[in-house]
Amino acid sequence: MSASREKIMRGVGVSPGIAIGRALVVARNPVQVPYRPLSNVSQAEQEAKRFQAALAATKQELTAARDQMGGALADYSYIIEAHLAILQDRMISQRTLDLIKTQKINAEWALGLAENEAKQVFENVQDEYIRSRFSDVAYVTELLLRHLSGQNHNQLSEIREKVVVVAHDLSPADTTLMDLDWIMGFVTDMGGPTSHTAIMAQAKAIPAVVGLERVSQEVAGGDFVIVDGSGGVLVINPEEETLHQYRDKQEAYELYAQEILAQAHLSAETIDGRRLDVGANIELAEEVGSVLTYGAESIGLYRTEFLYVSQKTLPTEEELLANFRTVAERMERRPVCIRTLDIGGDKFASTLELAPEINPALGLRAIRYCLRERGLFKTQLRAILRASAYGQVRVMFPLISGVGELLQAKEVLEEVKQELRARGHPFDAKMKVGIMIEVPSAVAIADLLAEHVDFFSIGTNDLIQYSLAIDRVNEAVAHLYQPMHPAVLRMVRQVVTAGHAAGISVAMCGEMAGDVRAVPLLVGLGLDGLSMNALAIPRVKQVLRLCAAQSWRDLARHAMSYATAAEVKRFVDQELVRHFGAMFAPAPGGAAAG
């Protein structure tokens, strides 16, 4: 009897569904970067011209890729626009030219030095989303290197059979080279929930697992593989029994996906009449189309940081207004909650200069930064207020740690209202004002803060990190990042209690809100709304419609009696299986279902 060749790898499931088929491994060997010193100014000038030619060729390639992004991918052309912006940014283009001339070195080596300098800047950024965007810089650098070396052939355009694409990483430009009708699934070494592979896979409803680290080396071309984009599992050369289990699961998932998407626009109301607002978190205006497709009732969190870090100059009031107005109008009077800037000055590709900080997470960022840079803050507030004339817009201040900060922010908001009245610009004078609850001090004085706002939104991502002293991107301690930690649950309950006592609504907009296994517990704790990645909305709404709020209040009360996160999670999982059966049963190979 031959030994089993089956191997299971676990990563991050970023686009749900099951794909079963042969693997195509995209071989993209690293470009060798030679070091070649230049002997005189004339050689440096020739090398600069060679680099400028590579810039032009790369721009042409990216522009062509952008222009080919039609259909379901049309709304995502902004990603390639960002790559084009990076290509022209001084951080890469001008810095490389400067290094060629000042150090008299070849273009490839100078480009590598410029990339390393940019990498150091991104590594010092605390915001996880912004830090992850260094992958865009690395991708543009690779394109330039391939044009410099003449290695720009791409096998993706030659795919003419049904395959699962296995790669180190994929970009939006790569997807334009493929005929996506032949692609059953994506599997990559790199990436996370906000990576471009994730975004593209979600746009085309292609199962995908990313962050597998060595999958492009572990899988051979032609290997039979199973991609479980729901459970974040890849099975290489599965045994017959495993294959049979996953074929059954694939069939069940496809029927289930059709059913919940058809019901996505039903209200999020429990069987005993408790109504919750289920909204979406977005980064860009272009996401509104998919948000509505998946049944969002609001935009619970519009992160505005990309508008600031994606260009070389700060956005103007008119540019911000055009963006916010587009979102407000496309949401057709549904609530749109715009969070003011939640990054520090170290993230801007502008002339703003601040001293480097040892710990940016605890430094001058978010509302602290905005209160220091009043001109920048007022520009954004004017745009938000003016957008409120076109829809149900709300504003939300991040990282509020005390009443004093909140009152200062509201004072600036009132000043801006007076300015707009003087200029004759219409706006909603009663626009709702809320805050993010994401630091322990805000939890402790939630009753005091509630007196000054119209709503709370709990940002669990930061709240968990600050409360448990965990940096979840630090592999040594990431396992301690536990949303169901009793301390986290008690803080949620305290904020809900304080908010409701003051007569204001309390929602949650962190990743925990989109975790379908946490939803009954969050309902039981009394939250009024949940905002999440759009893909999670249909299933969360389905679970809400199948449960009774009173049952989940009992579940929450029982869960709060446990002393450890492991005990809470085990109890909640048991209750979910008892209430919902197979929907929450363990999947083949031990992966969680859904």
VORO-530543 format. One record per residue: residue in one letter; x, y, z of N, C-alpha, C in turn. Coordinates in steps of 0.001 Angstrom, whole numbers, plus 500000, padded with zeros to 6 digits. Example, Ala and Ser with C-alpha at 12.3 -4.5 7.8 and 13.67 -1.06 7.14 Angstrom:
A513190494310507800512300495500507800513200496700507800/S512850497750507080513670498940507140512900500030507870/
// end
This chain:
M500848498801500000500000500000500000500883501249500000/S500682502147499043501537503320498904501216504333499988/A502272505093500382502087506116501404501256507264500840/S500489507887501718499645509002501303500497510205500915/R500126510855499809500805512079499376500023513310499797/E498896513097500452498049514234500830498768515164501801/K498682516453501527499272517455502410498289518606502575/I498148519069503812497226520166504110498026521386504546/M497726522538503925498344523811504303497224524776504705/R497529525620505684496527526564506183497020528002506009/G496134528825505473496449530231505279495256531082505653/V495035532128504878493926533047505134492916532922503997/G491713532475504325490662532397503320490110533786503061/V490245534281501828489835535658501536488684535751500548/S488358534649499893487207534634498997486582533254499111/P485344533161499604484764531863499962484450530986498767/G484276529705499066483947528727498042484987527618497996/I484687526580497203485569525426497054485963525286495592/A487268525166495332487768524903493980488554523605494008/I488322522749493024489002521448492948489536521276491537/G490850521096491408491404520923490071492919520887490062/R493477520964488863494926520923488691495555522290488940/A496765522270489479497469523507489801498335523966488638/L498329525253488402499289525886487506500159526786488374/V501428526446488483502344527228489304502964528312488438/V502726529547488824503279530675488070504724530855488483/A505610530510487585507050530614487865507496532028487547/R507766532779488584508262534137488383509570534246489152/N510637533799488497511929533800489158512368535221489480/P512942535431490662513389536779491026514394537317490011/V514255538589489701515203539225488788516518539435489517/Q517601538967488924518909539170489525519292540645489388/V519714541236490501520075542660490504521587542788490586/P522229543077489461523694543189489473524147544553490000/Y525362544578490541525971545854490924527026546201489884/R526887547393489311527837547806488276528179549273488491/P529387549564488956529773550969489143529985551660487802/L529683552930487767529860553728486558531100554608486723/S531830554763485655533133555436485768533081556937485552/N532017557449484887531992558884484614530556559397484491/V530438560704484363529139561355484287528374560917483041/S529078560733481953528438560335480696527732558982480842/Q528399558026481502527771556716481724526548556841482632/A526649557711483634525517557919484540524324558495483785/E524583559412482861523497559988482071522838558938481179/Q523655558058480586523108556977479758522269556015480597/E522760555744481825522027554839482723520699555469483148/A520709556773483369519470557480483717518465557392482576/K518938557511481337518052557389480176517470555977480080/R518294554967480403517814553580480370516709553378481404/F516886553984482587515858553873483617514586554602483195/Q514731555774482590513555556520482121512796555756481044/A513533555012480206512873554177479199512078553055479867/A512643552472480945511930551431481690510697552009482369/L510801553245482880509635553917483455508521554059482423/A508898554496481212507902554690480157507255553368479756/A508050552302479649507523550994479251506604550430480329/T506977550621481588506146550139482695504835550911482754/K504903552215482545503685553028482519502754552566481410/Q503314552259480246502503551784479129501835550455479468/E502592549555480116502038548250480497500900548397481498/L501097549235482517500061549425483534498829550126482961/T499049551100482103497927551809481493497085550864480642/A497757550000479889497039549020479066496245548059479942/A496855547640481061496153546733481985494925547409482579/R495069548671482962493930549414483516492790549512482503/D493146549802481261492131549992480222491403548701479872/Q492024547555480210491396546264479918490507545774481053/M490475546507482161489700546056483321488235546414483133/G487500545530482510486076545743482291485243544815483143/G483941544865482942483026543959483645483113544117485146/A483193542964485834483188542969487298484428543632487884/L485504543729487062486741544310487574486831545813487332/A485887546381486608485977547796486243486070548699487464/D485334548358488531485343549193489730486675549155490475/Y487568548248490058488816548078490789490034548615490035/S489773549389488995490883549978488240491674550958489103/Y491077551410490233491786552333491112493088551718491632/I493144550385491706494355549741492209495515549989491260/I495255549848489958496314550116488994496612551610488938/E495601552451489170495863553889489263496872554160490390/A496735553423491489497683553579492592499083553153492168/H499182552081491379500486551647490874501096552692489955/L500273553307489137500772554377488265501258555566489091/A500553555861490181500974556958491054502316556639491715/I502494555393492153503766554980492757504892555108491740/L504609554729490507505618554780489443506160556200489268/Q505285557177489456505691558569489253506110559260490543/D505992558565491666506309559176492945507820559381493081/R508186560475493688509609560779493887510310559696494694/M509587559031495565510160557997496415510838556893495600/I510308556620494417510868555581493561511587556189492350/S510861556921491533511445557380490267512573558386490461/Q512274559475491174513306560509491329514444560040492207/R514126559265493247515190558781494132516147557869493378/T515626557024492501516489556147491718517397556962490794/L516830557943490130517643558801489248518721559540490043/D518349560029491235519336560727492076520484559794492451/L520149558548492822521189557593493230522095557218492053/I521519557082490876522333556790489681523384557873489492/K522968559119489630523861560241489335524837560535490474/T524356560451491725525228560824492848526193559703493234/Q525716558441493144526585557329493531527228556639492333/K526848557069491139527380556496489894527272554963489914/I526015554513490012525737553077490011524679552778488961/N524573551513488566523618551124487532522170551238488024/A521234551298487087519829551564487405519234550493488303/E519534549202488036518954548124488845519353548258490311/W520627548540490544521113548640491929520520549874492609/A520458550983491884519876552210492442518406552012492784/L517674551310491915516260551030492172516098550170493420/G516980549184493585516929548346494777517156549142496054/L518090550097496013518338550951497179517114551819497485/A516505552381496433515312553212496626514168552397497220/E514019551159496758512964550291497294513212549995498773/N514463549728499141514767549437500543514485550640501438/E514775551843500950514470553049501726512956553174501932/A512197552920500863510738552980500973510224551922501948/K510821550745501918510398549663502811510562550066504271/Q511662550725504587511895551161505966510823552149506413/V510395553032505501509347553991505828508046553257506157/F507682552289505305506427551557505509506480550701506769/E507636550134507101507741549279508285507536550057509572/N507740551367509526507538552195510716506103552682510864/V505245552299509920503846552705509964503069551717510824/Q502302552226511796501564551340512685500307550789512023/D499646551617511211498387551193510599498614549982509698/E497911548885510000498152547626509303497833547721507815/Y496736548408507484496352548518506079497400549286505291/I497850550435505819498847551235505112500161550470505005/R500545549778506078501799549014506057501757547933504981/S500600547311504814500479546239503827500597546747502402/R500428548053502215500482548615500864501906548723500329/F502920548363501133504274548298500571504335547266499452/S503434546290499484503399545297498409503196545963497056/D502488547101497024502307547842495772503637548400495279/V504420548943496214505736549476495854506633548354495327/A506600547202496035507424546069495613507018545568494231/Y505717545571493959505241545105492655505700546038491535/V505571547344491748505999548311490735507506548213490517/T508255548019491599509704547859491484510053546633490645/E509324545530490872509580544312490103509300544534488620/L508211545230488312507916545530486909509051546316486271/L509532547321486981510638548124486457511882547271486222/L512197546404487188513371545533487055513243544610485856/R512037544104485610511850543200484477512006543945483148/H511574545177483112511778545951481887513249546314481709/L513927546596482816515355546896482723516164545695482241/S515728544487482661516465543269482330515947542562481082/G514790543011480572514210542361479401513430541102479725/Q513145540852481031512427539638481450510961539958481721/N510227540399480723508845540802480953507821539870480317/H508219538614480016507258537627479497506358537150480635/N505077536984480377504133536548481406503302535382480890/Q503414534219481582502723533013481141501222533044481419/L500750534008482222499338534042482595498431534253481385/S498920534962480384498103535223479201497910533972478347/E498673532910478640498626531702477816497734530610478406/I497045530893479535496203529879480173494990529583479290/R494817528297478947493695527895478098493026526620478611/E493144526369479916492461525240480520492107525584481952/K491142524855482493490705525112483861491823524780484847/V492242525783485637493349525571486572493117526348487866/V493862525937488898494018526712490117495381527388490020/V495394528715490049496654529451489906497364529511491255/V498616529053491274499456529076492465500616530027492180/A500811531022493035501844532021492769502409532570494068/H503538533220493947504094533911495114503169535059495497/D502727535823494499501769536904494689501169537244493333/L500030537906493323499379538322492080498957539776492211/S498958540468491101498550541872491092497321542035490214/P496656543192490296495531543442489386495953543372487923/A497174543828487626497656543747486247497755542295485797/D498140541403486709498198539970486366496819539454485979/T495797539895486706494447539377486425493950539827485056/T494405540977484591493971541427483265494590540587482164/L495699539903482467496352539059481467495677537704481340/M494897537325482357494255536010482359492855536094481748/D492439535005481165491021534815480853490433534150482098/L489739534938482932489306534451484239488281533324484163/D487728533082482987486812531952482834487531530625483021/W488865530642482853489649529409483026490155529233484463/I489965530236485308490560530216486644489545529707487676/M489875528610488331488993528034489352489298528562490740/G490567528893490999490942529365492327492297530040492304/F492571530816493359493864531472493538494478531010494848/V495794530761494829496531530402496032497871531126495972/T498228531868497032499479532620497006500256532505498312/D501576532727498190502435532779499375502120534000500219/M501949535120499530501800536416500187500324536792500334/G500111537928501028498776538511501040497991538294502318/G496921539086502416496005539019503552494633539478503105/P493731539765504040492357540128503678492241541365502794/T493238542274502852493161543497502039494093543452500836/S494709542306500565495637542211499435494876542276498120/H495607542572497051494955542704495751494427541363495238/T495105540274495570494574538965495208493205538770495841/A493074539169497114491794539045497810490716539887497134/I491047541126496810490068542029496201489611541506494846/M490565541065494028490232540576492695489413539280492765/A489806538380493666489079537115493811487642537362494252/Q487467538280495190486123538602495664485278539212494544/A485904540073493728485165540726492645484625539719491642/K485353538622491433484945537604490459484398536346491127/A484233536379492466483704535227493219484515533969492942/I485849534090492974486753532964492773487338532569494126/P487216531307494548487778530897495837489270531208495911/A489722531695497069491132532068497200491610531898498624/V492857531414498739493549531321500024494911531979499837/V495254532923500728496522533641500617497316533459501910/G498538534020501920499366533968503121499847532580503487/L500050531728502471500492530349502728502019530218502787/E502723531295502569504173531444502756505037530668501755/R504872529357501662505738528561500782504962527720499773/V503720528063499532502898527200498687503433527112497260/S504030528199496749504545528164495380505738527230495249/Q506334526859496398507431525900496390506954524486496737/E505846524401497465505342523095497900504503522409496818/V503861523199495965502983522644494927503740522560493610/A503597521425492940504195521256491608503112521428490546/G503514521922489376502565522077488290501890520752487974/G500561520745487881499831519512487600499339518795488823/D499810519183490024499289518572491254497778518809491340/F497074517824491887495639517978492119495467518667493465/V494680519740493512494546520510494752493086520848495036/I492819521096496307491519521591496765491759522930497445/V491048523966497014491132525289497634489828525528498400/D489947525658499717488792525983500558488912527434500986/G488312528317500197488407529737500482487605530167501685/S486698529321502152485938529637503354486746529305504604/G487395528154504603488142527715505773489610528089505757/G490105528666504632491525529025504547492433527820504448/V491962526775503739492693525505503668493040525167502222/L494253524652502021494659524091500740495038522634500975/V494444521738500189494796520313500262495509519945498973/I496729519445499100497538519063497940497471517545497782/N497175517092496563497063515661496264496188514924497289/P494914515286497372494025514717498398493764513226498186/E493551512541499299493106511152499259491664511109498734/E491234509933498275489908509800497682488809510199498668/E488977509819499931487960510149500928487864511662501138/T489018512322501210489034513785501371488392514454500170/L488728513957498984488176514519497752486649514385497734/H486164513232498159484715513004498189484041513969499171/Q484655514161500349484093515079501347484009516499500797/Y485071516917500122485095518288499614484182518480498395/R483972517442497608483022517578496500481611517782497057/D481290517050498119479987517250498765479880518670499327/K480969519122499951480976520457500533480874521531499442/Q481533521287498309481481522229497188480047522385496672/E479373521266496508477994521299496027477093522014497026/A477289521699498307476463522326499346476728523825499415/Y478005524218499273478330525642499355477709526417498199/E477765525857496996477224526569495837475724526795495982/L475024525790496492473585525972496741473345526997497837/Y474153526895498876474038527812500013474324529255499588/A475393529462498771475768530806498328474647531440497508/Q474029530652496644472919531166495846471755531577496749/E471519530752497759470387531010498663470602532272499494/I471798532423500108471982533571500997472137534863500210/L472710534796499003472826536021498215471446536487497761/A470576535524497458469203535877497063468449536533498221/Q468858536210499461468181536757500642468934537928501272/A470036538341500637470909539348501243470220540680501478/H469175540975500698468513542264500822467342542245501803/L467112541089502425466111541038503489466656541753504722/S465777542202505590466226542945506771466937542022507754/A467826542620508535468560541875509556467759541922510857/E466766541044510938465855541041512083465746539644512649/T465882539519513963465806538218514609464351537728514603/I464168536458514880462826535885514803461894536433515881/D462479537073516933461625537686517948461589539210517807/G461936539704516581461693541108516263462793542089516581/R463979541643516962465089542567517234465765542934515914/R465782544220515560466347544694514289467738545272514519/L468706544840513706470056545393513764470398546023512422/D471233547046512459471742547640511226473012546884510842/V473026546296509654474209545580509165474806546385508015/G475975546926508247476616547798507272477945547247506798/A478595548026505950479859547620505358480965548608505709/N482179548081505836483377548910505955483967549069504558/I484301550288504166484906550492502851486149551360502965/E487002551246501942488208552068501834488076553090500709/L487255552747499702487181553563498502485756553671497995/A485485554754497288484147554987496753483735553891495780/E484712553314495080484403552305494071483824551022494659/E483905550856495958483404549644496597481894549662496820/V481260550802496632479837550924496964478984549939496170/G479322549708494894478538548777494080478465547393494683/S479603546842495095479596545497495684478950545504497059/V479091546598497793478460546734499107476938546575498988/L476364547239497994474914547153497791474506545767497295/T475330545170496443475043543821495942474924542824497083/Y475786542969498088475797542016499199474828542377500316/G474013543412500117472924543672501044473211544615502199/A474235545451502082474525546396503166473396547398503319/E473061547707504567472030548685504860472627550056505156/S473959550104505243474638551369505532476125551199505243/I476837552303505260478302552275505341478617552592506793/G478980551574507547479240551772508971480587552373509251/L481508552272508277482852552836508437483434553107507059/Y483628554380506762484342554763505546485712555264505988/R486730554432505753488106554812506068488609555736504958/T489042556926505316489401557920504304490901558025504062/E491697557169504691493153557324504636493727557176503225/F493126556298502405493673556055501068493678557336500240/L492723558220500492492648559481499750493863560361500026/Y494523560122501160495676560937501554497012560296501194/V497085558982501234498375558322501014498581557894499571/S497557558022498735497651557543497358498114558616496382/Q498416559817496891498867560862495992499952561684496666/K500665562462495848501834563185496339501461564454497106/T500269564974496885499829566177497579498562565886498363/L498300566694499378497085566502500166495855566786499312/P494790565999499477493573566243498693492943567578499070/T492354568228498091491674569496498338490270569247498865/E489653570305499353488273570208499825487350569731498712/E487547570247497502486685569869496379486887568411495994/E488123567934496054488397566522495733487737565607496757/L487853565965498026487212565164499076485699565205498938/L485155566387498670483706566520498519483195565641497379/A483886565667496245483453564865495102483404563386495473/N484405562938496236484453561536496652483320561211497616/F483170562021498657482141561759499670480736561890499079/R480558562839498184479244563022497558478877561797496728/T479862561247496004479616560052495194479110558909496063/V479777558692497202479364557617498101477967557886498649/A477718559107499102476415559453499687475288559267498680/E475503559704497456474450559605496441474218558162496022/R475295557385495892475126555987495483474460555155496577/M474595555567497821473944554846498928472471555217499075/E472004556222498336470576556555498242469911556692499619/R470388557650500375469822557987501692470087556953502773/R470821555903502461471244554996503529472369555684504300/P472519555404505603473560556074506393474973555808505866/V475792556850505859477198556756505477478011557407506588/C478776556599507316479559557088508451481011557280508007/I481426558530507911482778558853507454483664559104508667/R484721558312508780485678558489509880486733559509509466/T486991560467510322488041561423510016489397560714510055/L490387561398509548491697560810509304492240560047510508/D492669558805510283493137557955511378494576557500511160/I495399558404510660496829558117510551497590559356510967/G498909559213511106499741560345511508500494560944510342/G501223561991510598501925562708509547503001561898508877/D503465560816509515504521560004508906504018559218507709/K502692559178507464502143558395506362501992559202505086/F502105560535505152501807561351503996502974561445503026/A502635561383501737503639561637500709503608563139500406/S503674563955501444503568565397501286504738566057501976/T504667567367502096505773568108502693505633568253504203/L504589567688504791504440567765506243505576567027506922/E506190567647507914507339567032508572507072566933510066/L507279565730510588507143565506512022508340564694512486/A508699564835513736509812564054514261509435562579514285/P510397561682513993510099560255514044509723559830515455/E508820558842515559508334558406516861508775556981517146/I509094556701518400509497555353518787508326554404518673/N507140554838519061505945553998518996504805554790518372/P504679554754517026503629555538516364502224555214516831/A501984553967517279500633553581517708500178554397518910/L501146554842519721500819555598520920501230557061520768/G501466557495519556501970558832519326500964559765518697/L501478560645517815500667561693517204499956561137515987/R498763560607516184497974560031515098496496560320515338/A495708560045514293494248560139514378493791561514514877/I492912561539515895492348562820516335493425563727516913/R494459563147517495495540563962518054496257564729516951/Y496514564026515866497177564660514730496280565731514110/C495001565415513975494070566371513359493906567632514205/L493901567477515519493774568655516382495023569518516333/R496147568910515990497375569702515822497398570371514458/E496997569637513433496992570170512061495573570645511733/R495172571759512313493787572226512214493373572504510764/G494292573029509957493945573323508568493542572079507808/L494311571013507964494004569737507316492679569186507836/F492480569266509153491266568752509792490037569501509274/K490140570824509213488999571614508761488651571325507302/T489663571102506490489400570783505077488554569534504966/Q488918568499505725488147567262505664486752567455506242/L486631568171507348485320568389507956484402569194507031/R484958570191506341484126570955505397483573570045504305/A484432569160503794483989568246502736482916567286503240/I483083566775504459482096565854505035480763566577505235/L480825567764505812479587568526506044478882568849504728/R479628569273503728479004569611502442478399568365501792/A479038567210501980478491565960501428477184565585502105/S476971566061503342475740565727504064474500566333503405/A474704567254502466473571567814501716473067566840500653/Y473828565761500418473493564827499339473135563429499842/G473070563250501141472736561938501669472775561946503183/Q472559560774503772472519560666505231473935560431505761/V474733561483505740476140561396506129476302561645507623/R477203560870508220477564561050509629479075561207509711/V479558561818510776481003561935510976481385561210512259/M482569560606512250483026559844513414484498560155513677/F484812560491514923486176560817515315486870559563515875/P488081559246515410488791558054515888489718558343517070/L490033557305517800491041557316518871490768558362519956/I489510558584520248489163559503521333489504558830522666/S490302559520523491490703558926524766490124559661525967/G489520560840525719488952561590526829487954562621526353/V487194563152527294486167564142526968486790565405526399/G487947565812526905488607567022526437488887566990524942/E489442565862524449489700565711523021488415565820522214/L487373565160522703486096565165521992485529566576521895/L485582567319522994485035568677522979485843569574522042/Q487158569380521984487975570153521046487578569843519603/A487383568558519306487004568160517948485645568752517576/K484703568720518502483380569272518219483440570798518072/E484347571420518798484518572871518668485003573226517263/V485960572446516759486442572670515388485301572448514395/L484486571427514635483348571149513753482386572338513730/E482135572939514869481242574101514920481844575292514174/E483166575463514287483833576538513550483653576347512050/V483774575096511611483636574793510194482209575057509727/K481233574729510549479839575012510191479632576515509965/Q480231577323510833480103578773510680480751579236509382/E481897578657509052482583579017507809481713578681506599/L481082577508506629480243577096505501479006577974505382/R478434578364506504477277579263506454477677580599505827/A478867581072506205479337582344505667479575582262504160/R479980581080503702480242580885502275478998580492501500/G477892580255502213476639579905501548476548578483501065/H477363577577501644477323576173501232476278575412502047/P475390574651501409474387573892502161474996572678502854/F474446572311503991474857571092504703473775570757505713/D473842569553506259472876569108507262473329569620508626/A472640570631509127473037571226510407472892570242511565/K472078569189511375471872568194512428472606566884512138/M473645566957511311474425565757511002474896565081512293/K474707563764512355475068563026513563476585562951513731/V476999563038514989478415562997515345478645561827516296/G479639560989515969479944559852516825481435559702517037/I481806558718517831483224558451518085483490556952518026/M484742556640517724485210555263517836485587555003519295/I485148553884519803485596553428521127486650552359520863/E487925552743521024489001551816520667490200551877521607/V490087552645522693491138552636523713490488552407525072/P491186551752525990490584551413527289490054552620528060/S490714553784527947490229554955528685488838555365528220/A488567555206526915487236555542526398486183554594526939/V486544553337527131485618552376527724485303552781529166/A486355553159529897486185553483531312485276554693531528/I485301555653530590484472556859530751483397556932529660/A482961555785529182481953555754528120480699556518528518/D480334556470529810479138557196530256479313558702530101/L480522559193530327480788560627530188480836561034528718/L481447560217527891481544560503526455480173560476525792/A479315559582526266477995559407525649477144560668525733/E477443561542526696476666562766526850476891563758525704/H477958563527524909478361564522523918478277564032522476/V477761562823522254477720562282520888476375561637520602/D476161561329519326474916560690518893475039559183518774/F476274558672518710476461557220518603477892556846518945/F478051555583519318479358554956519508479555553899518427/S480810553681518025481166552525517200482423551913517798/I482321550671518201483445550002518862484407549468517807/G485640549961517834486674549477516911487486548388517586/T487072547151517404487699546055518155489148545812517763/N489541546122516531490918545841516125491913546529517059/D491749547842517237492652548573518135492338548300519598/L491057548194519931490693547993521334491322546719521891/I491292545651521104491882544388521557493394544530521705/Q494023545180520734495481545329520798495908546168522000/Y495225547304522217495591548175523334495279547522524680/S494160546808524757493737546226526030494581545021526432/L494934544201525441495688542985525737497189543155525504/A497604544371525126499023544661524862499581543714523810/I498845543606522696499188542667521633499369543401520310/D500491543155519659500669543588518269500390542362517415/R499246542325516758498835541099516075499645540820514824/V500473541764514364501351541454513237502709540957513706/N502900540888515029504115540311515599503854538820515817/E504508537971515012504212536543515036504435535920516416/A505328536501517204505642535918518510504475536021519490/V503607537020519299502501537217520245501139537233519573/A501102537041518255499829537150517521498771536190518051/H499206535032518586498238534045519085497480534564520304/L497985535616520938497323536184522105496258537206521742/Y496123537479520441495066538383519966493765537588519971/Q492931537814520996491762536960521230490495537806521384/P489704537929520317488473538725520401487497538255521474/M487541536955521811486603536452522822487219536406524218/H488286537140524403488876537262525739487828537877526676/P487669537347527875486660537882528795486781539391529025/A488018539911529019488191541358529212487573542142528063/V487729541634526844487158542300525666485638542279525741/L485083541128526084483619541015526166483051541930527252/R483744542045528372483266542922529440483312544384529004/M484334544750528229484412546128527747483284546430526769/V482986545469525894481872545658524963480580545860525738/R480352545021526731479131545134527535479068546479528259/Q480198546937528778480226548216529501479884549377528571/V480425549352527352480155550432526390478690550416525970/V478145549228525713476731549114525327475834549647526446/T476129549267527662475326549708528799475344551225528940/A476550551816528818476687553262528950475973553989527814/G476129553476526591475490554107525444473971554080525549/H473436552927525878471983552795525969471410553625527125/A472150553745528216471682554567529338471556556031528922/A472408556437527958472364557827527477471442557983526282/G470829556886525828469892556949524713470540557015523346/I471796556546523214472462556549521909472710555113521447/S472881554947520143473119553614519586474586553234519709/V474818551931519767476183551405519872476361550326518819/A477321550528517921477614549553516873479039549056517038/M479422548108516184480795547609516158481258547578514711/C482494548042514478482989548074513101484338547390512933/G484814546660513933486062545919513797485828544571513127/E486903543816512922486806542510512263485875541565513002/M485798541704514310484945540829515116483488540907514666/A483073542090514173481684542275513752481313541390512575/G482288541029511736482020540190510579482308538726510802/D482697538366512018482943536965512355481607536317512696/V481103535499511778479756534961511935479620534143513214/R480722533572513704480667532807514944480517533709516171/A480900534989516024480775535913517150479438536645517151/V478717536605516038477499537408515897476459537132516985/P476083535874517271475098535659518332475532536232519672/L476830536130519966477350536676521213477217538201521227/L477507538847520092477408540302520008475954540767520106/V475046540001519500473613540310519644473212540207521108/G473690539156521758473363538955523167473907540047524061/L475030540665523658475605541759524451474879543075524222/G473958543102523249473092544265523077473497545257522012/L474435544925521125474835545854520081473672546165519141/D473648547384518619472573547821517732472923547672516257/G474213547569515963474622547463514574475983546808514439/L476227546233513270477497545590512960477929546047511575/S479203546416511435479722546839510131480946546009509806/M481042545547508558482025544512508224482409544555506759/N483313543657506373483624543443504965482343543009504258/A482101543562503068480834543321502374480553541839502161/L481593541031501912481382539608501649480731538881502817/A480964539388504033480428538709505221478952539014505455/I478424540047504805477074540528505121475979539484504898/P475918538799503736474797537857503548474713536793504627/R475850536250505008475797535180506000475464535713507390/V476017536875507734475692537462509032474200537751509123/K473622538299508051472189538590508065471376537300508148/Q471849536253507494471134534979507562471108534452508991/V472267534488509669472335534013511052471433534846511952/L471434536155511737470567537019512551469099536651512382/R468696536347511142467274536043510899466875534685511451/L467858533839511740467553532496512244467592532407513770/C467988533501514423468140533406515875467120534284516600/A466961534007517870466110534823518741467018535617519671/A466785536919519738467653537771520551467687537318522006/Q466552536861522532466507536432523929467419535236524160/S467468534307523197468356533138523332469808533576523397/W470146534582522580471542535009522562471889535878523766/R470898536504524372471176537193525636471546536180526709/D470839535044526706471178533969527646472572533423527345/L472883533251526046474205532757525654475296533708526138/A475085535015525937476090535998526344476286535987527853/R475193535889528581475275535878530039476081534667530520/H475848533520529890476584532309530254478053532438529847/A478302532961528637479675533097528146480504533996529057/M479867535014529632480585535961530496481032535319531808/S480549534131532085480936533479533343482265532740533225/Y482775532577532003484029531848531815485231532755532018/A486361532138532390487547532917532768488572533055531650/T488469532226530606489467532290529539488796532382528174/A489552532913527201489043533018525839488759531641525250/A489592530669525578489404529315525057488084528723525541/E487762528953526810486505528441527355485308529119526702/V485407530426526508484307531162525862484092530638524459/K485180530528523689485072530083522306484494528673522222/R484957527782523107484456526406523097482962526366523398/F482528527140524363481102527183524718480267527741523567/V480723528856522984479974529479521889479882528526520703/D480990527873520364480974526933519233479989525794519480/Q479965525280520694479031524199521019477578524662520867/E477307525884521304475952526423521199475549526654519742/L476499527083518926476205527311517509475871526003516801/V476635524970517084476355523658516485475000523148516968/R474694523388518257473420522916518802472237523633518136/H472396524922517861471305525695517269471227525571515749/F472404525530515098472426525607513633472901524334512943/G473397523362513708473796522096513116474968522217512163/A474813521649510965475911521520510001476500522865509582/M475710523944509684476208525255509260477481525641510005/F477618525172511262478788525516512057479592524290512481/A479325523146511864480080521939512191481479522031511613/P482471521342512217483832521347511663483841520788510246/A484695521375509410484817520932508022485849519827507911/P485932519138506747486958518118506546488340518684506818/G489191517875507429490546518320507712490639519198508944/G489516519385509651489547520166510875489334521649510706/A489153522137509472488930523571509254487521523925509648/A487356525131510116486021525597510479485170525769509247/A483946525379509332483037525587508211482750527058508066/G482595527472506808482240528866506552483268529836506994/
// end
